Amino acid sequence: MPINLTSTAIGLIYLVSNPSPSKIPHNILFIGRLIPQKGVRIVLKLAQIFPQLNFLIVGKGPDYQKALEISKILKNLKLFGEISYHDLHHYYQMADVFLFPSLYAEGWGRTAMEAVACGLPVLGSNLGAIPENLDPSVSILFKPTFNNFKTQITKLLTTPKKYSKLQKNCRPYALKYFSSKNFTNLKNIYLSTLAS
């Protein structure tokens, strides 16, 4: 029996790109549960060393209080708490880059795929399924350490052409790989398997 691979789909109709994207990144977005395994502490450290960038954090969890204390000191760190799924697209549109610093093997990485659908290049973890869902045309994936994130953010800031190229690739990539046609593909795989 052949092996079939298909990606999942996301709600592309709700996720649209920023109509006037930035030439260089200014707003860095993290969406996720505020727990150590998701790498939120890396984001908090990055906000401290990149005062010229705005770090936008959406989510709640055990590290929320720590993040709140740091946000009172840093003007470039904005916390939005828990947001309804149907309102997330507003936060994707406010950003220029999406951080996905997960310290464990994520099974899917939905927020990273949604970010790409909104035109945001992803700087993120190379663990788990992320490298299967995002390729180098829309993301820069690496071992999720503070120093690696620091290096990659610096590179994006100093190479606007690279950033622009990643950004331009995002929406077409999402339309190709994350559309609802994947549900049809999966259904056909199931039906074919049942018929065998």
Contact map, one row per residue, 1 for C-alpha under 8 A:
1110000000000000000000000000000000000000000000000000000000000000000000000000000000000000000000000000000000000000000000000000000000000000000000000000000000000000000000000000000000000000000000000000
1111000000000000000000000000000000000000000000000000000000000000000000000000000000000000000000000000000000000000000000000000000000000000000000000000000000000000000000000000000000000000000000000000
1111100000000000000000000000000000000000000000000000000000000000000000000000000000000000000000000000000000000000000000000000000000000000000000000000000000000000000000000000000000000000000000000000
0111110000000000000000000000000000000000000000000000000000000000000000000000000000000000000000000000000000000000000000000000000000000000000000000000000000000000000000000000000000000000000010000000
0011111000000000000000000000000000000000000000000000000000000000000000000000000000000000000000000000000000000000000000000000000000000000000000000000000000000000000000000000000000000000000000000000
0001111100000000000000000000000000000000000000000000000000000000000000000000000000000000000000000000000000000000000000000000000000000000000000000000000000000000000000000000000000000100110000000000
0000111110000000000000000000000000000000000000000000000000000000000000000000000000000000000000000000000000000000000000000000000000001000000000000000000000000000000000000000000011000100000000000000
0000011111000000000000000000000000000000000000000000000000000000000000000000000000000000000000000000000000000000000000000000000000000000000000000000000000000000000000000000000001100110000000000000
0000001111100000000000000000000000000000000000000000000000000000000000000000000000000000000000000000000000000000000000000000000000000000000000000000000000000000000000000000000011111110000000000000
0000000111110000000000000000000000000000000000000000000000000000000000000000000000000000000000000000000000000100110000000000000000000000000000000000000000000000000000000000000001110000000000000000
0000000011111110000000000000000000000000000000000000000000000000000000000000000000000000000000000000000000000000000000000000000000000000000000000000000000000000000000000000000000110000000000000000
0000000001111111000000000000000000000000000000000000000000000000000000000000000000000000000000000000000000000000010010000000000000000000000000000000000000000000000000000000011001100000000000000000
0000000000111111000000000000000000000000000000000000000000000000000000000000000000000000000000000000000000000000000000000000000000000000000000000000000000000000000000000000000000000000000000000000
0000000000111111000000000000000000000000000000000000000000000000000000000000000000000100100000000000000000000000000000000000000000000000000000000000000000000000000000000000000000000000000000000000
0000000000111111100000000000000000000000000000000000000000000000000000000000000000000000100000000000000000000000010011000000000000000000000000000000000000000000000000000000000000000000000000000000
0000000000011111110000000000000000000000000000000000000000000000000000000000000000000000100010000000000000000000000011100000000000000000000000000000000000000000000000000000000000000000000000000000
0000000000000011111000000000000000000000000000000000000000000000000000000000000000000000000010000000000000000000000011110000000000000000000000000000000000000000000000000010000000000000000000000000
0000000000000001111110000000000000000000000000000000000000000000000000000000000000000000000011000000000000000000000001100000000000000000000000000000000000000000000000000000000000000000000000000000
0000000000000000111110000000000000000000000000000000000000000000000000000000000000000000000000000000000000000000000000000000000000000000000000000000000000000000000000000000000000000000000000000000
0000000000000000011111000000000000000000000000000000000000000000000000000000000000000000000000000000000000000000000000000000000000000000000000000000000000000000000000000000000000000000000000000000
0000000000000000011111100000000000000000000000000000000000000000000000000000000000000000000000010000000000000000000000000000000000000000000000000000000000000000000000000000000000000000000000000000
0000000000000000000111111100000000000000000000000000000000000000000000000000000000000000000000010000000000000000000000000000000000000000000000000000000000000000000000000000000000000000000000000000
0000000000000000000011111000000000000000000000000000000000000000000000000000000000000000000000000000000000000000000000000000000000000000000000000000000000000001001100000000000000000000000000000000
0000000000000000000001111100000000000000000000000000000000000000000000000000000000000000000000010000000000000000000000000000000000000000000000000000000000011001001100000000000000000000000000000000
0000000000000000000001111111000000000000000000000000100000000000000000000000000000000000000000011000000000000000000000000000000000000000000000000000000000011000001000000000000000000000000000000000
0000000000000000000001011111000000000000000000000001110000000000000000000000000000000000000000110000000000000000000000000000000000000000000000000000000000000000000000000000000000000000000000000000
0000000000000000000000001111100000000000000000000000111100000000000000000000000000000000000001111000000000000000000000000000000000000000000000000000000000000000000000000000000000000000000000000000
0000000000000000000000001111110000000000000000000000111100000000000000000000000000000000000000111110000000000000000000000000000000000000000000000000000000000000000000000000000000000000000000000000
0000000000000000000000000011111000000000000000000000001111000000000000000000000000000000001100111110000000000000000000000000000000000000000000000000000000000000000000000000000000000000000000000000
0000000000000000000000000001111100000001001000000000001111000000000000000000000000000000000000000111000000000000000000000000000000000000000000000000000000000000000000000000000000000000000000000000
0000000000000000000000000000111110000000000000000000000011100000000000000000000000000000000000000000000000000010000000000000000000000000000000000000000000000000000000000000000000000000000000000000
0000000000000000000000000000011111000100000000000000000001110000000000000000000000000000000000000000000000000010000000000000000000000000000000000000000000000000000000000000000000000000000000000000
0000000000000000000000000000001111100100000000000000000000111000000000000000000000000000000000000000000000000000000000000000000000000000000000000000000000000000000000000000000000000000000000000000
0000000000000000000000000000000111110101000000000000000000111111000000000000000000000000000000000000000000000000000000000000000000000000000000000000000000000000000000000000000000000000000000000000
0000000000000000000000000000000011111111000000000000000000001110000000000000000000000000000000000000000000000000000000000000000000000000000000000000000000000000000000000000000000000000000000000000
0000000000000000000000000000000001111111100000000000000000000010000000000000000000000000000000000000001000000000000000000000000000000000000000000000000000000000000000000000000000000000000000000000
0000000000000000000000000000000000111111000000000000000000000000000000000000000000000000000000000000011100000000000000000000000000000000000000000000000000000000000000000000000000000000000000000000
0000000000000000000000000000000111111111000000000000000000000000000000000000000000000000000000000001111100000000000000000000000000000000000000000000000000000000000000000000000000000000000000000000
0000000000000000000000000000000000111111111000000000000000000000000000000000000000000000000000000001111000000000000000000000000000000000000000010000000000000000000000000000000000000000000000000000
0000000000000000000000000000010001111111111100000000000000000010000000000000000000000000000000000000100000000000000000000000000000000000000000000000000000000000000000000000000000000000000000000000
0000000000000000000000000000000000010011111110000000000000000000000000000000000000000000000000000000000000000000000000000000000000000000000000000000000000000000000000000000000000000000000000000000
0000000000000000000000000000000000000011111111000000000000000000000000000000000000000000000000000000100000000000000000000000000000000000000000001100000000000000000000000000000000000000000000000000
0000000000000000000000000000010000000011111111100000001000000000000000000000000000000000000000000010100000000000000000000000000000000000000000000000000000000000000000000000000000000000000000000000
0000000000000000000000000000000000000001111111110000000000000000001001000000100000000000000000000000000000000000000000000000000000000000000000000000000000000000000000000000000000000000000000000000
0000000000000000000000000000000000000000111111111000000000000000000000000000000000000000000000000000000000000000000000000000000000000000000000000100000000000000000000000000000000000000000000000000
0000000000000000000000000000000000000000011111111100000000000000000000000000000000000000000000000000000000000000000000000000000000000000000000000100110000000000000000000000000000000000000000000000
0000000000000000000000000000000000000000001111111110111000000000000000000101100000000000000000000000000000000000000000000000000000000000000000000000000000000000000000000000000000000000000000000000
0000000000000000000000000000000000000000000111111110000000000000000000000100000000000000000000000000000000000000000000000000000000000000000000000000000000000000000000000000000000000000000000000000
0000000000000000000000000000000000000000000011111110000000000000000000000000000000000000000000000000000000000000000000000000000000000000000000000000000000000000000000000000000000000000000000000000
0000000000000000000000000000000000000000000001111111100000000000000000000000000000000000000000000000000000000000000000000000000000000000000000000000000000000000000000000000000000000000000000000000
0000000000000000000000000000000000000000000000111111110000000000000000000101000000000000000000000000000000000000000000000000000000000000000000000000000000000000000000000000000000000000000000000000
0000000000000000000000000100000000000000000000000111110000000000000000000001000000000000000000000000000000000000000000000000000000000000000000000000000000000000000000000000000000000000000000000000
0000000000000000000000001111000000000000000000100111111000000000000000000001000000000000000000000000000000000000000000000000000000000000000000000000000000000000000000000000000000000000000000000000
0000000000000000000000000111000000000000000000100011111100000000000000000001110000000000000000000000000000000000000000000000000000000000000000000000000000000000000000000000000000000000000000000000
0000000000000000000000000011110000000000001000100000111110000000000000000001110000000000000000000000000000000000000000000000000000000000000000000000000000000000000000000000000000000000000000000000
0000000000000000000000000011110000000000000000000000011111000000000000000000111100000000000000100000000000000000000000000000000000000000000000000000000000000000000000000000000000000000000000000000
0000000000000000000000000000111000000000000000000000001111100000000000000000111110000000000000000000000000000000000000000000000000000000000000000000000000000000000000000000000000000000000000000000
0000000000000000000000000000111100000000000000000000000111110000000000000000001111100000000000000000000000000000000000000000000000000000000000000000000000000000000000000000000000000000000000000000
0000000000000000000000000000001111000000000000000000000011111000000000000000000111100000000000000000000000000000000000000000000000000000000000000000000000000000000000000000000000000000000000000000
0000000000000000000000000000000111000000000000000000000001111111000000000000000011000000000000000000000000000000000000000000000000000000000000000000000000000000000000000000000000000000000000000000
0000000000000000000000000000000011100000000000000000000000111111000000000000000000000000000000000000000000000000000000000000000000000000000000000000000000000000000000000000000000000000000000000000
0000000000000000000000000000000001100000000000000000000000011111100000000000000000000000000000000000000000000000000000000000000000000000000000000000000000000000000000000000000000000000000000000000
0000000000000000000000000000000001110001000000000000000000011111111000000000000000000000000000000000000000000000000000000000000000000000000000000000000000000000000000000000000000000000000000000000
0000000000000000000000000000000001000000000000000000000000011111111100000000000000000000000000000000000000000000000000000000000000000000000000000000000000000000000000000000000000000000000000000000
0000000000000000000000000000000000000000000000000000000000000111111110000000000000000000000000000000000000000000000000000000000000000000000000000000000000000000000000000000000000000000000000000000
0000000000000000000000000000000000000000000000000000000000000011111111000000000000000000000000000000000000000000000000000000000000000000000000000000000000000000000000000000000000000000000000000000
0000000000000000000000000000000000000000000100000000000000000011111111100000001000000000000000000000000000000000000000000000000000000000000000000000000000000000000000000000000000000000000000000000
0000000000000000000000000000000000000000000000000000000000000001111111110000001000000000000000000000000000000000000000000000000000000000000000000000000000000000000000000000000000000000000000000000
0000000000000000000000000000000000000000000000000000000000000000111111111000000000000000000000000000000000000000000000000000000000000000000000000000000000000000000000000000000000000000000000000000
0000000000000000000000000000000000000000000100000000000000000000011111111100100000000000000000000000000000000000000000000000000000000000000000000000000000000000000000000000000000000000000000000000
0000000000000000000000000000000000000000000000000000000000000000001111111111111000000000000000000000000000000000000000000000000000000000000000000000000000000000000000000000000000000000000000000000
0000000000000000000000000000000000000000000000000000000000000000000111111110000000000000000000000000000000000000000000000000000000000000000000000000000000000000000000000000000000000000000000000000
0000000000000000000000000000000000000000000000000000000000000000000011111110000000000000000000000000000000000000000000000000000000000000000000000000000000000000000000000000000000000000000000000000
0000000000000000000000000000000000000000000000110010000000000000000001111111100000000000000000000000000000000000000000000000000000000000000000000000000000000000000000000000000000000000000000000000
0000000000000000000000000000000000000000000000000000000000000000000000111111110000000000000000000000000000000000000000000000000000000000000000000000000000000000000000000000000000000000000000000000
0000000000000000000000000000000000000000000000100011111000000000000000100111110000000000000000000000000000000000000000000000000000000000000000000000000000000000000000000000000000000000000000000000
0000000000000000000000000000000000000000000100100000011110000000000001100111111000000000000000000000000000000000000000000000000000000000000000000000000000000000000000000000000000000000000000000000
0000000000000000000000000000000000000000000000000000011110000000000000100011111100000000000000000000000000000000000000000000000000000000000000000000000000000000000000000000000000000000000000000000
0000000000000000000000000000000000000000000000000000000111000000001100100000111110000000000000000000000000000000000000000000000000000000000000000000000000000000000000000000000000000000000000000000
0000000000000000000000000000000000000000000000000000000111100000000000000000011111100000000000000000000000000000000000000000000000000000000000000000000000000000000000000000000000000000000000000000
0000000000000000000000000000000000000000000000000000000011110000000000000000001111100000000000000000000000000000000000000000000000000000000000000000000000000000000000000000000000000000000000000000
0000000000000000000000000000000000000000000000000000000001110000000000000000000111110000000000000000000000000000000000000000000000000000000000000000000000000000000000000000000000000000000000000000
0000000000000000000000000000000000000000000000000000000001100000000000000000000111111011000000000000000000000000000000000000000000000000000000000000000000000000000000000000000000000000000000000000
0000000000000000000000000000000000000000000000000000000000000000000000000000000001111111000000000000000000000000000000000000000000000000000000000000000000000000000000000000000000000000000000000000
0000000000000000000000000000000000000000000000000000000000000000000000000000000000111111000000000000000000000000000000000000000000000000000000000000000000000000000000000000000000000000000000000000
0000000000000100000000000000000000000000000000000000000000000000000000000000000000011111100000000000000000000000000000000000000000000000000000000000000000000000000000000000000000000000000000000000
0000000000000000000000000000000000000000000000000000000000000000000000000000000000111111111000000000000000000000000000000000000000000000000000000000000000000000000000000000000000000000000000000000
0000000000000000000000000000000000000000000000000000000000000000000000000000000000111111111100000000000000000000000000000000000000000000000000000000000000000000000000000000000000000000000000000000
0000000000000111000000000000000000000000000000000000000000000000000000000000000000000111111110000000000000000000000001000000000000000000000000000000000000000000000000000000000000000000000000000000
0000000000000000000000000000000000000000000000000000000000000000000000000000000000000011111111000000000000000000000000000000000000000000000000000000000000000000000000000000000000000000000000000000
0000000000000000000000000000100000000000000000000000000000000000000000000000000000000011111111100000000000000000000000000000000000000000000000000000000000000000000000000000000000000000000000000000
0000000000000000000000000000100000000000000000000000000000000000000000000000000000000001111111100000000000000000001001010000000000000000000000000000000000000000000000000000000000000000000000000000
0000000000000001110000000000000000000000000000000000000000000000000000000000000000000000111111110000000000000000000001000000000000000000000000000000000000000000000000000000000000000000000000000000
0000000000000000010000000010000000000000000000000000000000000000000000000000000000000000011111110000000000000000000000000000000000000000000000000000000000000000000000000000000000000000000000000000
0000000000000000000000000111100000000000000000000000000100000000000000000000000000000000001111111100000000000000000000010000000000000000000000000000000000000000000000000000000000000000000000000000
0000000000000000000011011111100000000000000000000000000000000000000000000000000000000000000011111100000000000000000000011000000000000000000000000000000000000000000000000000000000000000000000000000
0000000000000000000000001011100000000000000000000000000000000000000000000000000000000000000000111110000000000000000000011110000000000000000000000000000000000000000000000000000000000000000000000000
0000000000000000000000000001110000000000000000000000000000000000000000000000000000000000000000111111000000000001001000011110000000000000000000000000000000000000000000000000000000000000000000000000
0000000000000000000000000001110000000000001000000000000000000000000000000000000000000000000000001111100000000000000000000111000000000000000000000000000000000000000000000000000000000000000000000000
0000000000000000000000000000010000000110000000000000000000000000000000000000000000000000000000000111110000000001000000000111100000000000000000000000000000000000000000000000000000000000000000000000
0000000000000000000000000000000000000111011000000000000000000000000000000000000000000000000000000011111000000000000000000011100000000000000000011000000000000000000000000000000000000000000000000000
0000000000000000000000000000000000001110000000000000000000000000000000000000000000000000000000000001111111000000000000000001101000000000000000010000000000000000000000000000000000000000000000000000
0000000000000000000000000000000000011110000000000000000000000000000000000000000000000000000000000000111110000000000000000000101000000000000000010000000000000000000000000000000000000000000000000000
0000000000000000000000000000000000001100000000000000000000000000000000000000000000000000000000000000011111000000000000000000001100000000000000000000000000000000000000000000000000000000000000000000
0000000000000000000000000000000000000000000000000000000000000000000000000000000000000000000000000000011111100000000000000000001110000000000000000000000000000000000000000000000000000000000000000000
0000000000000000000000000000000000000000000000000000000000000000000000000000000000000000000000000000010111111000000000000000001111000000000000000000000000000000000000000000000000000000000000000000
0000000000000000000000000000000000000000000000000000000000000000000000000000000000000000000000000000000011111000000000000000000111000000000000000000000000000000000000000000000000000000000000000000
0000000000000000000000000000000000000000000000000000000000000000000000000000000000000000000000000000000001111100000000000000000111001000000000000000000000000000000000000000000000000000000000000000
0000000000000000000000000000000000000000000000000000000000000000000000000000000000000000000000000000000001111111100000000000000011000000000000000000000000000000000000000000000000000000000000000000
0000000001000000000000000000000000000000000000000000000000000000000000000000000000000000000000000000000000011111110000000000000000000000000000000000000000000000000000000000000000000000000000000000
0000000000000000000000000000001100000000000000000000000000000000000000000000000000000000000000000000000000001111111000000000000000000000000000000000000000000000000000000000000000000000000000000000
0000000000000000000000000000000000000000000000000000000000000000000000000000000000000000000000000101000000001111111100000100000000000000000000000000000000000000000000000000000000000000000000000000
0000000001000000000000000000000000000000000000000000000000000000000000000000000000000000000000000000000000001111111110000000000000001100000000000000000000000000000000000000010001000000000000000000
0000000001010010000000000000000000000000000000000000000000000000000000000000000000000000000000000000000000000111111111000000000000000000000000000000000000000000000000000000000000000000000000000000
0000000000000000000000000000000000000000000000000000000000000000000000000000000000000000000100000100000000000011111111111100000000000000000000000000000000000000000000000000000000000000000000000000
0000000000000000000000000000000000000000000000000000000000000000000000000000000000000000000000000000000000000001111111111100000000000000010000000000000000000000000000000110110000000000000000000000
0000000000010011100000000000000000000000000000000000000000000000000000000000000000000000000000000000000000000000111111110000000000000000000000000000000000000000000000000110111000000000000000000000
0000000000000011110000000000000000000000000000000000000000000000000000000000000000000000100110000000000000000000011111110000000000000000000000000000000000000000000000000110000000000000000000000000
0000000000000001110000000000000000000000000000000000000000000000000000000000000000000000000000000000000000000000001111111000000000000000000000000000000000000000000000111110000000000000000000000000
0000000000000000100000000000000000000000000000000000000000000000000000000000000000000000000100111100000000000000001111111100000000000000000000000000000000000000000000100100000000000000000000000000
0000000000000000000000000000000000000000000000000000000000000000000000000000000000000000000000011100000000000000001100111110000000000000011100000000000000000000001001100100000000000000000000000000
0000000000000000000000000000000000000000000000000000000000000000000000000000000000000000000000001111000000000001001100011111000000000000011110000000000000000000000000000000000000000000000000000000
0000000000000000000000000000000000000000000000000000000000000000000000000000000000000000000000001111100000000000000000001111100000000000001110000000100110000000000000000000000000000000000000000000
0000000000000000000000000000000000000000000000000000000000000000000000000000000000000000000000000011110000000000000000000111110000000000001111010000100000000000000000000000000000000000000000000000
0000000000000000000000000000000000000000000000000000000000000000000000000000000000000000000000000001111000000000000000000011111001000000000011110000000000000000000000000000000000000000000000000000
0000000000000000000000000000000000000000000000000000000000000000000000000000000000000000000000000000000000000000000000000001111101100000000011110000000000000000000000000000000000000000000000000000
0000000000000000000000000000000000000000000000000000000000000000000000000000000000000000000000000000011111000000000000000000111111100000000000100000000000000000000000000000000000000000000000000000
0000000000000000000000000000000000000000000000000000000000000000000000000000000000000000000000000000000111110000000000000000011111100000000000000000000000000000000000000000000000000000000000000000
0000000000000000000000000000000000000000000000000000000000000000000000000000000000000000000000000000000011111000000000000000001111111000000000000000000000000000000000000000000000000000000000000000
0000000000000000000000000000000000000000000000000000000000000000000000000000000000000000000000000000000001111000000000000000111111111100000000000000000000000000000000000000000000000000000000000000
0000000000000000000000000000000000000000000000000000000000000000000000000000000000000000000000000000000000000000000000000000011111111110000010000000000000000000000000000000000000000000000000000000
0000000000000000000000000000000000000000000000000000000000000000000000000000000000000000000000000000000000000000000000000000000011111110000000000000000000000000000000000000000000000000000000000000
0000001000000000000000000000000000000000000000000000000000000000000000000000000000000000000000000000000000010000100000000000000011111110000000000000000000000000000000000000000000000000000000000000
0000000000000000000000000000000000000000000000000000000000000000000000000000000000000000000000000000000000000000100000000000000001111111011000000000000000000000000000000000000000000000000000000000
0000000000000000000000000000000000000000000000000000000000000000000000000000000000000000000000000000000000000000000000000000000000111111111100000000000000000000000000000000000000000000000000000000
0000000000000000000000000000000000000000000000000000000000000000000000000000000000000000000000000000000000000000000000000000000000000111111110000000000000000000000000000000000000000000000000000000
0000000000000000000000000000000000000000000000000000000000000000000000000000000000000000000000000000000000000000000000000000000000000011111000000000000000000000000011001100000000000000000000000000
0000000000000000000000000000000000000000000000000000000000000000000000000000000000000000000000000000000000000000000100001100000000000111111100000000000000000000000001101100100000000000000000000000
0000000000000000000000000000000000000000000000000000000000000000000000000000000000000000000000000000000000000000000000001111000000000111111110000000000000000000000001000000000000000000000000000000
0000000000000000000000000000000000000000000000000000000000000000000000000000000000000000000000000000000000000000000000001111000000000011011111000000000100000000000000000000000000000000000000000000
0000000000000000000000000000000000000000000000000000000000000000000000000000000000000000000000000000000000000000000000000111110000100001001111100000000000000000000000000000000000000000000000000000
0000000000000000000000000000000000000000000000000000000000000000000000000000000000000000000000000000000000000000000000000001110000000000000111110001000000000000000000000000000000000000000000000000
0000000000000000000000000000000000000000000000000000000000000000000000000000000000000000000000000000000000000000000000000000111000000000000011111001000000000000000000000000000000000000000000000000
0000000000000000000000000000000000000010000000000000000000000000000000000000000000000000000000000000111000000000000000000001110000000000000001111101100000000000000000000000000000000000000000000000
0000000000000000000000000000000000000000010000000000000000000000000000000000000000000000000000000000100000000000000000000000000000000000000000111111100000000000000000000000000000000000000000000000
0000000000000000000000000000000000000000010011000000000000000000000000000000000000000000000000000000000000000000000000000000000000000000000000011111110000000000000000000000000000000000000000000000
0000000000000000000000000000000000000000000000000000000000000000000000000000000000000000000000000000000000000000000000000000000000000000000000001111111000000000000000000000000000000000000000000000
0000000000000000000000000000000000000000000000000000000000000000000000000000000000000000000000000000000000000000000000000000000000000000000001111111111100000000000000000000000000000000000000000000
0000000000000000000000000000000000000000000001000000000000000000000000000000000000000000000000000000000000000000000000000011000000000000000000011111111110000000000000000000000000000000000000000000
0000000000000000000000000000000000000000000001000000000000000000000000000000000000000000000000000000000000000000000000000000000000000000000000000111111111000000000000000000000000000000000000000000
0000000000000000000000000000000000000000000000000000000000000000000000000000000000000000000000000000000000000000000000000000000000000000000000000011111111100000000000000000000000000000000000000000
0000000000000000000000000000000000000000000000000000000000000000000000000000000000000000000000000000000000000000000000000010000000000000000100000001111111110000000000000000000000000000000000000000
0000000000000000000000000000000000000000000000000000000000000000000000000000000000000000000000000000000000000000000000000010000000000000000000000000111111111000000000000000000000000000000000000000
0000000000000000000000000000000000000000000000000000000000000000000000000000000000000000000000000000000000000000000000000000000000000000000000000000011111111100000000000000000000000000000000000000
0000000000000000000000000000000000000000000000000000000000000000000000000000000000000000000000000000000000000000000000000000000000000000000000000000001111111110000000000000000000000000000000000000
0000000000000000000000011000000000000000000000000000000000000000000000000000000000000000000000000000000000000000000000000000000000000000000000000000000111111111011000000000000000000000000000000000
0000000000000000000000011000000000000000000000000000000000000000000000000000000000000000000000000000000000000000000000000000000000000000000000000000000011111111001000000000000000000000000000000000
0000000000000000000000000000000000000000000000000000000000000000000000000000000000000000000000000000000000000000000000000000000000000000000000000000000001111111000000000000000000000000000000000000
0000000000000000000000000000000000000000000000000000000000000000000000000000000000000000000000000000000000000000000000000000000000000000000000000000000000111111111000000000000000000000000000000000
0000000000000000000000110000000000000000000000000000000000000000000000000000000000000000000000000000000000000000000000000000000000000000000000000000000000011111111100000000000000000000000000000000
0000000000000000000000000000000000000000000000000000000000000000000000000000000000000000000000000000000000000000000000000000000000000000000000000000000000000011111110000000000000000000000000000000
0000000000000000000000000000000000000000000000000000000000000000000000000000000000000000000000000000000000000000000000000000000000000000000000000000000000010011111111000000000000000000000000000000
0000000000000000000000111000000000000000000000000000000000000000000000000000000000000000000000000000000000000000000000001000000000000000000000000000000000011011111111100000000000000000000000000000
0000000000000000000000110000000000000000000000000000000000000000000000000000000000000000000000000000000000000000000000000000000000000000000000000000000000000001111111110000000000000000000000000000
0000000000000000000000000000000000000000000000000000000000000000000000000000000000000000000000000000000000000000000000000000000000000000100000000000000000000000111111111000000000000000000000000000
0000000000000000000000000000000000000000000000000000000000000000000000000000000000000000000000000000000000000000000000001000000000000000111000000000000000000000011111111100000000000000000000000000
0000000000000000000000000000000000000000000000000000000000000000000000000000000000000000000000000000000000000000000000111000000000000000010000000000000000000000001111111100000000000000000000000000
0000000000000000000000000000000000000000000000000000000000000000000000000000000000000000000000000000000000000000000000100000000000000000000000000000000000000000000111111111000000000000000000000000
0000000000000000000000000000000000000000000000000000000000000000000000000000000000000000000000000000000000000000000000100000000000000000110000000000000000000000000011111111100000000000000000000000
0000000000000000000000000000000000000000000000000000000000000000000000000000000000000000000000000000000000000000000111111000000000000000110000000000000000000000000001111111110000000000000000000000
0000000000000000100000000000000000000000000000000000000000000000000000000000000000000000000000000000000000000000000111100000000000000000000000000000000000000000000000011111111000000000000000000000
0000000000000000000000000000000000000000000000000000000000000000000000000000000000000000000000000000000000000000000000000000000000000000000000000000000000000000000000011111111100000000000000000000
0000000000000000000000000000000000000000000000000000000000000000000000000000000000000000000000000000000000000000000110000000000000000000010000000000000000000000000000001111111111000000000000000000
0000000000010000000000000000000000000000000000000000000000000000000000000000000000000000000000000000000000000000100110000000000000000000000000000000000000000000000000000111111111100000000000000000
0000000000010000000000000000000000000000000000000000000000000000000000000000000000000000000000000000000000000000000010000000000000000000000000000000000000000000000000000011111111100000000000000000
0000000000000000000000000000000000000000000000000000000000000000000000000000000000000000000000000000000000000000000000000000000000000000000000000000000000000000000000000001111111100000000000000000
0000001010000000000000000000000000000000000000000000000000000000000000000000000000000000000000000000000000000000000000000000000000000000000000000000000000000000000000000000111111100100000000000000
0000001111010000000000000000000000000000000000000000000000000000000000000000000000000000000000000000000000000000100000000000000000000000000000000000000000000000000000000000111111110100000000000000
0000000111110000000000000000000000000000000000000000000000000000000000000000000000000000000000000000000000000000000000000000000000000000000000000000000000000000000000000000011111111100000000000000
0000000011100000000000000000000000000000000000000000000000000000000000000000000000000000000000000000000000000000000000000000000000000000000000000000000000000000000000000000000001111111000000000000
0000000010000000000000000000000000000000000000000000000000000000000000000000000000000000000000000000000000000000000000000000000000000000000000000000000000000000000000000000000000111111100000000000
0000011110000000000000000000000000000000000000000000000000000000000000000000000000000000000000000000000000000000000000000000000000000000000000000000000000000000000000000000000011111111110000000000
0000000110000000000000000000000000000000000000000000000000000000000000000000000000000000000000000000000000000000000000000000000000000000000000000000000000000000000000000000000000011111111000000000
0000000000000000000000000000000000000000000000000000000000000000000000000000000000000000000000000000000000000000000000000000000000000000000000000000000000000000000000000000000000011111111100000000
0000010000000000000000000000000000000000000000000000000000000000000000000000000000000000000000000000000000000000000000000000000000000000000000000000000000000000000000000000000000001111111110000000
0000010000000000000000000000000000000000000000000000000000000000000000000000000000000000000000000000000000000000000000000000000000000000000000000000000000000000000000000000000000000111111111000000
0000000000000000000000000000000000000000000000000000000000000000000000000000000000000000000000000000000000000000000000000000000000000000000000000000000000000000000000000000000000000011111111100000
0000000000000000000000000000000000000000000000000000000000000000000000000000000000000000000000000000000000000000000000000000000000000000000000000000000000000000000000000000000000000001111111110000
0001000000000000000000000000000000000000000000000000000000000000000000000000000000000000000000000000000000000000000000000000000000000000000000000000000000000000000000000000000000000000111111111000
0000000000000000000000000000000000000000000000000000000000000000000000000000000000000000000000000000000000000000000000000000000000000000000000000000000000000000000000000000000000000000011111111100
0000000000000000000000000000000000000000000000000000000000000000000000000000000000000000000000000000000000000000000000000000000000000000000000000000000000000000000000000000000000000000001111111110
0000000000000000000000000000000000000000000000000000000000000000000000000000000000000000000000000000000000000000000000000000000000000000000000000000000000000000000000000000000000000000000111111111
0000000000000000000000000000000000000000000000000000000000000000000000000000000000000000000000000000000000000000000000000000000000000000000000000000000000000000000000000000000000000000000011111111
0000000000000000000000000000000000000000000000000000000000000000000000000000000000000000000000000000000000000000000000000000000000000000000000000000000000000000000000000000000000000000000001111111
0000000000000000000000000000000000000000000000000000000000000000000000000000000000000000000000000000000000000000000000000000000000000000000000000000000000000000000000000000000000000000000000111111
0000000000000000000000000000000000000000000000000000000000000000000000000000000000000000000000000000000000000000000000000000000000000000000000000000000000000000000000000000000000000000000000011111
